[in-house]
Amino acid sequence: MIRRGRAEGWLKEPIEGLTAWATFHGVVFNGIKIGPLPGYEDRGSAVIAKRNLNGDIEEPLMTIPKELVLSRQNIELFAKSDQHLRELLQALGDFGRTTRGAVLTFLVMQASLCCPDIKDIGVHTPLTDYIKYLPDELLPTFWTEEEHELLEGTTLRSATRAKMNSLLREFETFRTATGPISWCARYWWDEEDGLLTFDDWLRVDAMYRSRALEVPGVGDAMVPCIDMANHASGHATAALYETDDDGNALLELRQGKYISPGEEITITYGDDKGACENIFSYGFIEDTMSSAKVMFLNLDVPDDDPLRPAKIYVCNTAPGFRLVHKEDTVEWEGDFVWLVVVNEEDGIDFKVRQTVDGEKEIQAFWKESELNDASKIRAYLEKDPLWEVFQLRAVVLMQGRVHAQIERLHVVGSPEREGTVRERPWHLAARLRTLELELLRKTAEILDNKRATLLDSETIQRYLGLIDDDDDKGDEEEVDFT
Ligand SMILES: C[S@@+](CC[C@H](N)C(=O)[O-])C[C@H]1O[C@@H](n2cnc3c(N)ncnc32)[C@H](O)[C@@H]1O
C-alpha cells in the first residue's frame, strides 16, 4: 500500500511544502529552513541556516507544539477520538501499549487514511499529511539477498537476519490480532485485494527506527521537523533537542556554535553507536567514522558442556559479548562469557525448584549463593581465589571467537561489485568490513597481551602446577594442562 501510495502520489509530497504544513500546524522556525543541502543531496533533507546563527544568544531554532509529537501518550489521545485506531490498539493488547507498537500501528493507520481505496476509516490528524514528506530509507531490511551477502563476516549480517525474523513475527501478530476486526478484514487482509503486506510493515518500521528520538520527559517519539536534522557526532553536533515547560519540543543551537547562512544544523543520533548500528538503524556511516566503535559477537555454550541446557535456561543476558573501542584500547562486556567458562568443580550449581503453581524452575547457584540473574556472576567470580583463572578462560574463549570472525572476513575478502548491487549497500558493506576487521585485529592483539599477562600471574602458575608450594613434595606430581 505505502509503495503504491508513493508511486501514485497520494502518499507523497515534495519537501518544499513542509514549511507551509509546519507553519499551518503551529511549528515556529527561527532562522532556518528545511530542504536538500547542495552537494549532500544523497542525505535527503536537512535543517539549514537562513542567516547567521549564534548559539550563545539564539532563541530555539524550532518549536514544535506538543500535540504534534508522535509519542505513545499522544497516540492514546488520538485514539480517544478515533474509534478505529482505538479498536486496533485494544486488539493488539500489550504490543499496542508499547511505544513501538502504538507508533507503527498509527503510521499504518495514517497511510490507510490517505489511500483512495479505503473509505470512512479513521480520523485525519496533522500527522496524516506529515508522513507524505518522509523519504523511504534504504535500511538493510530493504537490501536484496545479493546485497546482504556482502555483509557476510560482519556483525550486521546476523543482526539483519534476526531483525527480519522479528519483523515477520510482529507482522503476523498484527495480522492475527486485527484480522477479526471487520474493516481490517475487508481492506487489509482480504485474500484477493487486501491492501496491507509485509512490505508496509518494513516501511513503517524503517520510518520509526530511522527517525525516533529520545525526547526528554516524553520518551521515544517521532518529532516532525526536528527529525529532518541529520547526524553529526562530537564537536560537529550543532544542536540539541529538548522540551520546554509546556511539553513542546525544541531544537536549540549549542552554546558556542556559530552557523553561517547555508550551513547545516545537525543533531546527534547517539555518539556511542557503532558502525553496525548506524547502518542498521539509519542506513549510513558518518564520513568521519574511523572505527567500528562497538561490535557484538555472539557465542554459544559448547556442546560438550554437561551444564549446557541449564546454562541456556538460566541465561537472561544476550548470548555473546560486546567489544567497545575506547581511546586506544578495546574493552569487552558480556556476563554470558562468565556463565560459559565456569563449571561444576569451580562452584556453579543448578537446582530444580517447584514454584507455587506447580511449575518447575531451574535456579543457579555460585557456591550456595543464589544467582538471580547472570549479571551477578562476575561479582562472585571477582572475589574468588581463582579469579585470574576464570579471566584466562574468558580471554581464550573470546580469542577463539574473534579469530573465527577475522577468518570469515578474510574468506569474503573484497568482492567485485555485481551489476545489480546498488551503490550505497555496496559502499556501506565494504566500509563496515574494513572497520570491523580493524577492530577485531586490535582486539586480538589486546587479548593476546592479556593472555600473556594472566599466564604469568602467580595464581595461574600455581593452578597449572608450575609453582610448587610444598618443597617436600618434590617433583613427583605431573602437571595437567587440560
Ligand atoms: C532522522 S532522518 C534525517 C532527515 C532525513 N535526511 C530526511 O530527508 O528525512 C535520518 C536519515 O537521514 C540520513 N542521514 C542523517 N545523517 C546523515 C549523515 N551524516 N550522512 C548521511 N546520511 C544521513 C539517513 O538516511 C538517515 O536514515
The ligand as a MOL file (V3000), in Angstrom:
LIG
                    3D

  0  0  0     0  0            999 V3000
M  V30 BEGIN CTAB
M  V30 COUNTS 27 29 0 0 0
M  V30 BEGIN ATOM
M  V30 1 C 16.0500 11.4880 11.0580 0
M  V30 2 S 16.3230 11.3660 9.3590 0 CHG=1
M  V30 3 C 17.0490 12.8980 8.9720 0
M  V30 4 C 16.3460 13.5800 7.8390 0
M  V30 5 C 16.4730 12.9150 6.5260 0
M  V30 6 N 17.6750 13.3310 5.8410 0
M  V30 7 C 15.2520 13.1550 5.6550 0
M  V30 8 O 15.3970 13.5060 4.4830 0
M  V30 9 O 14.1490 12.9650 6.1430 0 CHG=-1
M  V30 10 C 17.6250 10.2140 9.3250 0
M  V30 11 C 18.1250 9.8520 7.9460 0
M  V30 12 O 18.8610 10.9130 7.3660 0
M  V30 13 C 20.0130 10.4380 6.6750 0
M  V30 14 N 21.2200 10.9540 7.3650 0
M  V30 15 C 21.2570 11.5720 8.5590 0
M  V30 16 N 22.5090 11.9560 8.8770 0
M  V30 17 C 23.3030 11.5680 7.8560 0
M  V30 18 C 24.6990 11.6640 7.6120 0
M  V30 19 N 25.5380 12.2440 8.4620 0
M  V30 20 N 25.1700 11.1370 6.4570 0
M  V30 21 C 24.3410 10.5400 5.5750 0
M  V30 22 N 23.0030 10.4110 5.7590 0
M  V30 23 C 22.4780 10.9270 6.8920 0
M  V30 24 C 19.9510 8.9310 6.7400 0
M  V30 25 O 19.3200 8.4780 5.5750 0
M  V30 26 C 19.0700 8.6810 7.9590 0
M  V30 27 O 18.3650 7.4580 7.9330 0
M  V30 END ATOM
M  V30 BEGIN BOND
M  V30 1 1 1 2
M  V30 2 1 2 3
M  V30 3 1 2 10
M  V30 4 1 3 4
M  V30 5 1 4 5
M  V30 6 1 5 6
M  V30 7 1 5 7
M  V30 8 2 7 8
M  V30 9 1 7 9
M  V30 10 1 10 11
M  V30 11 1 11 12
M  V30 12 1 11 26
M  V30 13 1 12 13
M  V30 14 1 13 14
M  V30 15 1 13 24
M  V30 16 1 14 15
M  V30 17 1 14 23
M  V30 18 2 15 16
M  V30 19 1 16 17
M  V30 20 1 17 18
M  V30 21 2 17 23
M  V30 22 1 18 19
M  V30 23 2 18 20
M  V30 24 1 20 21
M  V30 25 2 21 22
M  V30 26 1 22 23
M  V30 27 1 24 25
M  V30 28 1 24 26
M  V30 29 1 26 27
M  V30 END BOND
M  V30 END CTAB
M  END
